[in-house]
Amino acid sequence: TVAENYAWWIRDGAALADLMHRFETDDIAFSEQAMARARELFSSHRVSDEETCEQIASTWRECEYLLDPHSAIGVAAALAADLPPQVPVITLATAHPAKFPQAIASAGLDQVVSLPLHLKDLFERPERFEVLPNALSAVQDYMAKSISA
């Protein structure tokens, strides 16, 4: 099905919800016009496991900063974008490298990575969670109550 009439790039929530529902149940495709518009707004890059490890190693050699694999993918993708120097790029760390000792080893780094002191007992701490109804209002209410508590 060609998704010609979906103005998802102009914040049409109903059209986006319909498109996402159709995505779960049917094949979708976008017109060339829609794809051209998307390409004007977004770019993407694929990073293999090998390239991820190379980025971890490269960043360590150049900056002595140890990236986790998720963050390494972001850095590699940002570098591959080949943006002009005046375009700012921010890549946020998404995890701690201690969570990924195999990736650090695969990057060829001889680093023993430990959790930060404030997380040393993380796996001994009680797990806390709340099961909420699948409703935006329930999540919003929970967040509002939790933040003000």
N, C-alpha and C positions, 0 to 999 in steps of 0.2 A: 504494500500500500504506500503510495506516495504521500508524504506529509506536506503537501503544498500549502495548505491554509493555516499552518501553525505559526503564529507570530511569537514564537518563544523568545525571540531576542528583544521584544519590547515588553516583557514582564506580563504576559497574558497568562495568569495563573490557571484559569479554567482550561485553556488550550494546552498548557503544559501538563496539567493533571490528566487530561484525556490522552495526550501523547504517551505519557508514562504508563498509563493503563494499557494502551494498545501495545506498547513495547513489551509488556509482560506476556501478552497473549497472542501477538501477531508479529509478522515482519513489518518493519517500517523503513521508509527511505525518504530522503529529502530531495527536493528539486535542486537543480544546479544553482538557481538564484539563492535559495536558502543556504546551501553549502558555501557559496561565495561570501555571503554575509557572515556566516560563522567563521570563515577563515580570516576575515577582516578583524574579528574581535578576539579570536583565540588562536593559540598555537600549541602544539603538543610535541612531545618527544618520547621515544621509547628508549629504555636503558636496560640492557641485559644484566644478568647476574655478574658476568665477568666485568662488564663496564662499571657496575656498582662497586665491586672490589677494587678495581683500578682507581676509582674516584676516592675511595676511602684511603688508599695508600698514597695517592697524589696529594690529597689535602693534608695528610699527616706529614709528608716530606716537606711540603711548601709552607705550612702554617703551624705545624705541631698541634693540630686540632683533630681529635678523633671523632669522625662522623659515624652515626649509626647508619644502617643500610637505607632506611627511608629517606633520611636527610641527604645521603650521598646521591640518591636518585634525583632529588630536587636540585642539588648543586650541578650534577652532570647535565641535567636538562636545561638549566639556566645557561650554562656555558655553551651548550650546543645551539642555543637560540641565536648566537652570534649577533647580539644586539649592539647598537652603537654605544660608545662609552658613556654618553650622557644619559642613557636610560638606566634608571636605578632598578636593581633587582634585589629582592629580599627572599631568602630561603630560611624558613624557620625549622629548627630542630624538632623532630616529632617523637623521638624516643631516646633512650640512653644506650650507648654502645655496650654496656654490660649485659644488656638483654640479648646480644647477638655475638657471643664469643666465636662461633664458627665462622661468621662473616669476617670478623677481625682477623682470624687465622687465615682464612682464604685470601685476604688482602695481602698476605705475606708479612704482616706486622707481628712482631714478638712483644705484644703488649698484654699484660694481665690487667683486665679492666674490672674494677670493683664498683659496686653501687656506691653512691655518695653516702657519707656518714649518716645523713638524715633519713636514708632509706635502707640502711644495713639490715634492719629487722623487718623489712617489708613482708617477707614470706611467712613470718611468724605472727603478723598482725591479724586481728579478726577481719574477715571480709564483711563489708557492709554494702547493702544494695536495697533498692526499693523496686518492686514490680509495679509498673503503672499501666493503666489502660492505654490502648493504642489510639490516643486522641491528643491532638495538639494542645487543647485547653488543659488537659490533665497534666501534661509536661510543664506548661507555662505556670499553672497554679502551684505545682510542686517546687519549681525553681523560685518563684516569688516568695513562697513560704520559707524555703531553705536559705535564701539570701538574707531575708530579714530576721532570721532566727539568731 
